[in-house]
Amino acid sequence: MRLNGKVAIVTGGAHGMGEAEARLFANEGAEVVVADILGDQAEAVAASIRAANGSAIAATIDVTREPGWRALIGKTLETFGRLDILVNNAGISGSAVGDPDAVDGWDRIIAVNQTSVFLGTKLAAEQMAKTGGGSIVNISSIMGFVGGPSGHPAYSASKGAVRIYTKSAAVRYGPLGIRVNSVHPGYMPPMLNATNASERADKIALTPLRRLGEPIEVAYGVLFLASDEASFVTGAELVIDGGYIAQ
């Protein structure tokens, strides 16, 4: 029960890595807010957690808008009384916007993947500072370290920005007892659902462990950073990629 007594918000919690994180956090004793723009799916995850004797509520949020963040944190405080952990997990892929040269595609990816992290971190830190600190975990990507030829280039740009912003936030909020770290997943099924067998095989061949990752493998890394076991870890980059960027 590594998160016993803690309250956590997980954005993008309705599916994929966010769902795995929300479920694991609840299993480890946290009271969880499953936040997602897909409100019905978020509620289904929260209901499933409650059915397994966990504590969870759902919240619908557009992470690109500050009023939505204020409402989310307000709902969290109203329900659970405090906020100890934020996982900025919500994001979209570089293939989600079509034309890789479109400015509107750039704006959309930057808003969802980068601006949302700034908004969430800023407002969560404001609240955490009132109760002695907390942990913020920002989900970046291996593409925050390296470039890629496919999809919109805003994806790598946004994930690289999350990586460096996390370090700046760690320095800024450290004196308030708030730790801020980033996690960098490699290739795994939720991100490759739209790809064909040949593309998946290529990704596996590029990964030294010769397989794709699983959302739960990322969730365990996020759990560590969120927990008191990582009490002296801030501004760090946890890469969970099967060795991809070691090459």
C-alpha positions in Angstrom: 0.0 0.0 0.0 2.6 2.5 -1.1 0.1 5.3 -1.7 -2.1 4.7 1.3 -3.8 8.0 2.4 -2.8 9.9 -0.8 -5.0 11.5 -3.4 -4.0 11.3 -7.0 -5.3 12.7 -10.3 -4.4 10.8 -13.5 -5.3 12.5 -16.7 -5.9 10.4 -19.8 -7.1 7.8 -17.3 -9.8 6.3 -19.3 -7.6 3.9 -21.4 -4.1 2.8 -22.1 -1.3 3.8 -19.7 -3.5 6.2 -17.8 -6.0 3.4 -17.0 -3.1 1.1 -15.9 -1.8 3.9 -13.6 -5.2 4.7 -12.1 -5.9 1.0 -11.4 -2.4 0.4 -9.9 -2.6 3.6 -7.7 -6.0 2.4 -6.3 -4.6 -1.0 -5.6 -1.8 0.7 -3.7 -4.2 2.6 -1.5 -4.6 5.9 -3.3 -7.9 7.7 -3.7 -7.9 8.3 -7.5 -9.5 10.8 -9.8 -9.8 9.3 -13.3 -9.7 12.4 -15.5 -10.3 12.2 -19.3 -12.1 14.1 -22.1 -13.9 10.7 -22.6 -16.2 11.1 -19.6 -18.2 7.9 -19.9 -15.1 5.8 -20.3 -13.5 7.5 -17.3 -16.6 6.7 -15.3 -16.4 3.1 -16.4 -12.8 2.8 -15.1 -13.7 4.6 -11.8 -16.7 2.3 -11.3 -14.5 -0.8 -11.9 -12.0 0.4 -9.3 -14.8 1.0 -6.8 -16.2 -2.5 -7.6 -12.8 -3.9 -6.6 -13.0 -2.0 -3.3 -10.9 0.9 -4.4 -11.6 4.5 -4.1 -12.1 6.5 -7.3 -14.2 9.1 -9.0 -14.3 10.2 -12.7 -14.0 13.7 -14.0 -14.4 15.0 -17.6 -11.7 17.5 -18.6 -10.3 19.2 -21.7 -6.7 19.4 -20.5 -5.9 22.3 -22.9 -8.1 24.8 -21.0 -7.2 26.3 -17.6 -10.8 26.6 -16.4 -11.1 22.8 -16.9 -8.1 22.3 -14.7 -9.4 24.6 -12.0 -12.7 22.6 -12.0 -10.9 19.3 -11.9 -8.8 20.3 -8.9 -11.8 21.8 -7.2 -13.7 18.6 -7.6 -10.8 16.6 -6.2 -10.6 18.8 -3.1 -14.4 18.8 -2.7 -14.4 15.0 -2.8 -11.2 14.0 -1.1 -10.0 17.1 0.7 -6.5 17.3 -0.7 -4.2 16.6 -3.6 -0.9 14.7 -3.3 -0.1 13.3 -6.8 -0.7 14.4 -10.3 0.1 12.3 -13.3 0.1 14.4 -16.5 -0.6 11.4 -18.8 -3.1 12.8 -21.3 -1.7 13.1 -24.8 -2.1 12.5 -28.5 0.2 10.9 -31.1 1.9 12.5 -34.0 -0.4 10.6 -36.4 -3.6 11.9 -34.8 -3.8 15.1 -36.9 -3.1 14.0 -40.5 -1.0 16.4 -42.5 2.5 16.5 -41.0 3.0 20.1 -42.3 -0.3 21.6 -41.0 -0.1 24.5 -38.6 -3.5 23.5 -37.0 -2.0 20.0 -36.4 1.0 21.6 -34.7 -1.2 23.8 -32.5 -3.4 20.8 -31.5 -0.5 18.6 -30.5 1.3 21.3 -28.6 -1.9 22.2 -26.7 -2.7 18.6 -25.7 0.8 17.3 -25.0 2.7 20.4 -23.8 0.4 23.2 -22.7 -1.7 20.8 -20.6 1.4 19.8 -18.6 2.2 23.4 -17.9 -1.4 24.1 -16.7 -1.7 20.9 -14.6 1.7 21.3 -13.0 1.2 25.0 -12.2 -2.2 24.5 -10.6 -1.4 21.3 -8.8 1.7 22.8 -7.3 -0.3 25.7 -6.1 -2.5 23.3 -4.2 0.2 20.9 -3.0 2.2 23.8 -1.6 -0.6 24.4 0.9 -0.3 20.9 2.3 3.4 20.4 2.5 4.3 19.1 -0.9 3.5 16.3 -3.4 4.6 14.5 -6.5 4.0 15.4 -10.1 4.8 12.9 -12.9 4.8 14.0 -16.5 4.5 11.4 -19.2 6.9 12.3 -22.0 8.2 9.7 -24.6 11.4 8.3 -26.0 10.6 10.9 -28.8 11.5 13.5 -26.2 15.1 12.4 -26.7 15.2 11.5 -30.4 13.5 12.4 -33.6 11.3 10.2 -35.8 10.4 10.3 -39.5 6.7 9.6 -39.2 3.8 11.6 -37.9 3.7 15.3 -37.1 7.0 16.7 -35.9 5.1 18.5 -33.2 4.9 15.2 -31.3 8.7 15.1 -30.7 8.8 18.8 -30.1 6.1 18.6 -27.5 7.6 15.6 -25.7 11.0 17.2 -25.7 9.4 20.3 -24.2 7.8 18.2 -21.5 11.2 16.7 -20.6 12.9 20.1 -20.2 9.9 21.8 -18.6 9.9 19.0 -16.0 13.4 19.9 -14.9 12.5 23.6 -14.7 9.5 22.8 -12.6 11.5 20.5 -10.3 13.9 23.4 -9.6 11.1 25.9 -9.1 8.9 23.8 -6.8 11.5 21.8 -5.0 11.8 24.3 -2.1 8.0 23.8 -1.6 8.4 20.0 -1.1 7.0 19.2 -4.6 8.9 16.7 -6.7 8.5 16.8 -10.5 9.8 14.0 -12.7 9.3 12.7 -16.3 8.7 9.2 -17.6 9.6 8.2 -21.2 7.8 5.2 -22.5 9.0 3.3 -25.6 6.9 1.4 -28.1 3.8 -0.3 -26.7 0.4 -1.5 -27.9 -1.8 1.6 -27.1 0.5 3.8 -29.3 0.6 1.2 -32.2 -3.0 0.2 -32.5 -3.3 1.9 -35.8 -0.1 0.4 -37.3 0.1 -2.7 -39.5 2.0 -5.9 -38.7 5.0 -4.8 -40.7 5.3 -1.5 -38.8 5.0 -3.3 -35.4 7.7 -5.7 -36.4 10.0 -2.8 -37.3 9.4 -1.3 -33.9 10.2 -4.6 -32.2 13.4 -5.0 -34.2 14.5 -1.5 -33.1 14.0 -2.4 -29.4 16.9 -4.4 -27.8 14.5 -6.5 -25.7 12.8 -7.5 -28.9 9.3 -6.9 -27.8 6.8 -4.1 -27.2 6.2 -2.8 -23.7 3.0 -3.0 -21.7 1.1 -0.2 -20.0 1.5 -1.8 -16.6 5.3 -1.7 -17.0 5.1 2.1 -17.3 2.6 2.3 -14.5 5.0 0.6 -12.0 7.6 3.3 -12.9 5.1 6.0 -12.3 4.1 4.4 -9.0 7.7 4.6 -7.8 8.0 8.3 -8.7 4.7 9.1 -7.1 5.5 7.2 -3.9 7.5 8.2 -0.9 10.1 5.7 -2.0 11.3 8.4 -4.5 11.4 11.1 -1.8 14.8 12.3 -3.0 14.1 12.0 -6.7 13.2 15.2 -8.6 14.0 16.5 -12.0 14.8 13.0 -13.2 14.0 11.2 -16.4 12.8 7.6 -16.1 13.1 5.8 -19.5 11.0 2.7 -19.9 11.7 1.6 -23.4 13.3 -1.8 -23.6 16.6 -0.2 -24.4 15.6 1.8 -27.4 17.5 5.0 -26.7 20.5 3.1 -25.3 21.6 2.5 -28.9 
